[in-house]
Amino acid sequence: MRFSDSFFEKIENKTKVSKETIIELANKLQQNDLKDEKTLREIIHELSNLTGKEVSKEKEDKIINAVINDKVPKDIDKMI
């Protein structure tokens, strides 16, 4: 899947995370098992640190549950 520069600009404006950092994180995601709870928690903590947004334990659990059970929307553009 290829994303346009405007997609990355939207993300950067919302999160203050650079395109390069997003690509690095995407590569990390591709190299790991996204059904592994430990890996997901590490990624959530990394994203939380990058964006400066705290993620509660309850929200983290909901995110992990959604990912493990394939309840994540497939159309990323609609999420931002």
N, CA, C and O of each residue as an XYZ file, in Angstrom:
320
protein
N       0.843     -1.172      0.000
C       0.000      0.000      0.000
C       0.894      1.243      0.000
O       1.819      1.354      0.804
N       0.613      2.146     -0.885
C       1.397      3.384     -0.978
C       0.547      4.539     -0.469
O      -0.650      4.622     -0.743
N       1.190      5.419      0.272
C       0.487      6.570      0.816
C       1.060      7.835      0.201
O       2.260      7.933     -0.060
N       0.180      8.801     -0.026
C       0.606     10.065     -0.610
C       1.239     10.952      0.457
O       1.091     10.721      1.657
N       1.949     11.974     -0.020
C       2.546     12.929      0.908
C       1.472     13.640      1.725
O       1.710     13.993      2.880
N       0.296     13.854      1.142
C      -0.772     14.526      1.889
C      -1.246     13.656      3.055
O      -1.638     14.183      4.096
N      -1.214     12.341      2.896
C      -1.560     11.438      3.985
C      -0.582     11.645      5.144
O      -0.993     11.790      6.296
N       0.711     11.657      4.828
C       1.724     11.842      5.871
C       1.622     13.234      6.493
O       1.847     13.391      7.693
N       1.289     14.232      5.698
C       1.116     15.583      6.232
C      -0.029     15.633      7.243
O       0.084     16.285      8.281
N      -1.138     14.937      6.937
C      -2.275     14.879      7.877
C      -1.832     14.258      9.196
O      -2.136     14.769     10.274
N      -1.113     13.152      9.092
C      -0.644     12.455     10.288
C       0.314     13.350     11.072
O       0.197     13.476     12.291
N       1.252     13.965     10.374
C       2.241     14.809     11.048
C       1.573     16.003     11.724
O       1.950     16.379     12.834
N       0.589     16.597     11.064
C      -0.112     17.737     11.663
C      -0.880     17.338     12.904
O      -0.948     18.104     13.865
N      -1.456     16.152     12.898
C      -2.235     15.688     14.050
C      -1.360     15.212     15.191
O      -1.692     15.422     16.358
N      -0.243     14.573     14.867
C       0.556     13.901     15.899
C       1.912     14.550     16.164
O       2.525     14.299     17.201
N       2.378     15.374     15.245
C       3.722     15.971     15.320
C       4.820     14.917     15.170
O       5.947     15.112     15.626
N       4.477     13.797     14.526
C       5.432     12.725     14.264
C       5.801     12.789     12.784
O       4.921     12.829     11.924
N       7.092     12.800     12.491
C       7.567     12.971     11.118
C       7.300     11.750     10.240
O       7.104     10.637     10.729
N       7.299     11.992      8.938
C       7.104     10.919      7.951
C       8.157      9.828      8.149
O       7.840      8.640      8.085
N       9.400     10.225      8.389
C      10.480      9.261      8.554
C      10.233      8.362      9.772
O      10.464      7.154      9.715
N       9.764      8.955     10.861
C       9.471      8.184     12.064
C       8.317      7.227     11.816
O       8.340      6.087     12.280
N       7.309      7.687     11.087
C       6.162      6.840     10.750
C       6.618      5.646      9.919
O       6.184      4.519     10.154
N       7.486      5.891      8.957
C       7.984      4.808      8.098
C       8.821      3.823      8.915
O       8.709      2.612      8.729
N       9.659      4.337      9.819
C      10.454      3.459     10.691
C       9.541      2.576     11.540
O       9.788      1.380     11.697
N       8.489      3.176     12.082
C       7.549      2.422     12.900
C       6.806      1.383     12.062
O       6.590      0.259     12.516
N       6.418      1.750     10.850
C       5.732      0.812      9.955
C       6.632     -0.382      9.646
O       6.165     -1.521      9.620
N       7.911     -0.128      9.413
C       8.851     -1.220      9.159
C       8.957     -2.133     10.372
O       9.022     -3.355     10.234
N       8.975     -1.535     11.562
C       9.026     -2.323     12.797
C       7.771     -3.185     12.919
O       7.847     -4.349     13.312
N       6.625     -2.615     12.583
C       5.366     -3.361     12.644
C       5.386     -4.554     11.703
O       4.905     -5.632     12.051
N       5.943     -4.364     10.510
C       5.992     -5.438      9.520
C       6.899     -6.579      9.968
O       6.699     -7.728      9.574
N       7.888     -6.264     10.782
C       8.862     -7.268     11.203
C       8.436     -8.024     12.458
O       9.112     -8.967     12.871
N       7.314     -7.619     13.072
C       6.884     -8.235     14.323
C       5.526     -8.909     14.187
O       4.764     -8.643     13.258
N       5.255     -9.774     15.128
C       3.986    -10.491     15.187
C       2.958     -9.602     15.886
O       3.052     -9.371     17.092
N       1.983     -9.107     15.134
C       0.983     -8.215     15.703
C      -0.094     -8.957     16.484
O      -1.033     -8.333     16.979
N       0.021    -10.238     16.600
C      -0.896    -11.011     17.445
C      -0.256    -11.289     18.801
O      -0.864    -11.919     19.666
N       0.967    -10.816     18.977
C       1.688    -10.998     20.233
C       1.421     -9.804     21.149
O       1.757     -8.668     20.817
N       0.818    -10.074     22.297
C       0.418     -9.007     23.220
C       1.605     -8.163     23.674
O       1.494     -6.939     23.750
N       2.723     -8.786     23.974
C       3.915     -8.055     24.438
C       4.391     -7.068     23.370
O       4.706     -5.918     23.675
N       4.439     -7.522     22.128
C       4.854     -6.664     21.017
C       3.898     -5.484     20.866
O       4.330     -4.344     20.690
N       2.601     -5.763     20.935
C       1.605     -4.695     20.805
C       1.752     -3.667     21.914
O       1.664     -2.467     21.657
N       1.973     -4.112     23.132
C       2.136     -3.180     24.254
C       3.369     -2.292     24.046
O       3.331     -1.092     24.318
N       4.450     -2.890     23.565
C       5.665     -2.116     23.291
C       5.393     -1.040     22.230
O       5.831      0.102     22.371
N       4.680     -1.406     21.188
C       4.373     -0.465     20.107
C       3.457      0.646     20.609
O       3.652      1.813     20.268
N       2.464      0.294     21.413
C       1.560      1.303     21.966
C       2.340      2.277     22.840
O       2.108      3.483     22.770
N       3.262      1.777     23.664
C       4.065      2.648     24.526
C       4.965      3.553     23.683
O       5.142      4.730     23.995
N       5.527      2.997     22.622
C       6.382      3.797     21.738
C       5.572      4.922     21.075
O       6.020      6.067     21.015
N       4.395      4.585     20.586
C       3.530      5.602     19.974
C       3.107      6.655     20.993
O       3.057      7.845     20.683
N       2.807      6.215     22.189
C       2.425      7.131     23.254
C       3.553      8.121     23.534
O       3.313      9.319     23.683
N       4.772      7.619     23.604
C       5.932      8.493     23.837
C       6.163      9.442     22.673
O       6.463     10.618     22.879
N       6.026      8.942     21.453
C       6.244      9.773     20.264
C       5.247     10.927     20.180
O       5.604     12.046     19.812
N       4.005     10.640     20.523
C       2.955     11.644     20.365
C       2.728     12.481     21.620
O       2.049     13.506     21.575
N       3.300     12.039     22.743
C       3.089     12.757     23.988
C       1.695     12.570     24.544
O       1.238     13.365     25.366
N       1.019     11.533     24.107
C      -0.342     11.244     24.568
C      -0.305     10.001     25.455
O       0.206      8.953     25.060
N      -0.852     10.139     26.653
C      -0.890      9.009     27.561
C      -2.030      8.062     27.175
O      -3.126      8.502     26.828
N      -1.758      6.778     27.241
C      -2.760      5.758     26.949
C      -3.025      4.998     28.242
O      -2.124      4.379     28.809
N      -4.264      5.052     28.697
C      -4.619      4.355     29.941
C      -4.507      2.851     29.743
O      -4.529      2.355     28.617
N      -4.388      2.133     30.854
C      -4.321      0.672     30.807
C      -5.593      0.113     30.151
O      -5.526     -0.843     29.378
N      -6.735      0.706     30.460
C      -8.010      0.254     29.888
C      -8.024      0.440     28.368
O      -8.437     -0.457     27.633
N      -7.577      1.594     27.908
C      -7.551      1.863     26.467
C      -6.539      0.950     25.773
O      -6.796      0.437     24.684
N      -5.397      0.756     26.412
C      -4.377     -0.143     25.859
C      -4.947     -1.544     25.692
O      -4.739     -2.181     24.659
N      -5.661     -2.026     26.699
C      -6.278     -3.351     26.625
C      -7.296     -3.433     25.484
O      -7.371     -4.445     24.787
N      -8.074     -2.369     25.298
C      -9.062     -2.339     24.213
C      -8.378     -2.378     22.848
O      -8.832     -3.075     21.940
N      -7.292     -1.631     22.709
C      -6.543     -1.611     21.446
C      -6.003     -3.000     21.142
O      -6.145     -3.504     20.028
N      -5.385     -3.610     22.138
C      -4.806     -4.948     21.959
C      -5.891     -5.955     21.594
O      -5.705     -6.774     20.694
N      -7.008     -5.897     22.280
C      -8.121     -6.793     21.991
C      -8.608     -6.608     20.547
O      -8.878     -7.588     19.852
N      -8.717     -5.364     20.103
C      -9.178     -5.091     18.740
C      -8.195     -5.639     17.705
O      -8.611     -6.227     16.706
N      -6.907     -5.450     17.937
C      -5.900     -5.918     16.976
C      -5.864     -7.448     16.937
O      -5.877     -8.043     15.859
N      -5.819     -8.072     18.089
C      -5.732     -9.530     18.152
C      -6.959    -10.186     17.524
O      -6.855    -11.244     16.903
N      -8.127     -9.550     17.687
C      -9.366    -10.129     17.166
C      -9.778     -9.561     15.803
O     -10.932     -9.689     15.395
N      -8.820     -8.932     15.102
C      -9.044     -8.392     13.753
C     -10.238     -7.442     13.677
O     -11.044     -7.524     12.750
N     -10.346     -6.559     14.637
C     -11.445     -5.590     14.665
C     -10.961     -4.180     14.313
O     -11.626     -3.194     14.631
N      -9.812     -4.090     13.664
C      -9.237     -2.805     13.266
C      -9.717     -2.475     11.863
O      -9.650     -3.324     10.975
N     -10.206     -1.239     11.644
C     -10.662     -0.849     10.301
C      -9.547     -1.017      9.274
O      -8.384     -0.727      9.555
N      -9.902     -1.477      8.110
C      -8.928     -1.695      7.043
C      -8.620     -0.412      6.275
O      -7.559     -0.316      5.658
N      -9.515      0.579      6.295
C      -9.328      1.812      5.570
C      -8.733      2.875      6.493
O      -9.460      3.598      7.175
N      -7.403      2.959      6.505
C      -6.695      3.865      7.405
C      -7.054      5.317      7.142
O      -7.123      6.110      8.081
N      -7.285      5.686      5.879
C      -7.634      7.062      5.534
C      -8.841      7.569      6.319
O      -8.895      8.747      6.670
N      -9.800      6.705      6.595
C     -11.004      7.100      7.318
C     -10.739      7.301      8.810
O     -11.551      7.908      9.508
N      -9.618      6.801      9.294
C      -9.289      6.910     10.706
C      -8.720      8.271     11.066
O      -8.744      8.664     12.232
N      -8.204      8.999     10.070
C      -7.566     10.288     10.380
C      -8.396     11.443      9.882
O      -8.011     12.599     10.056
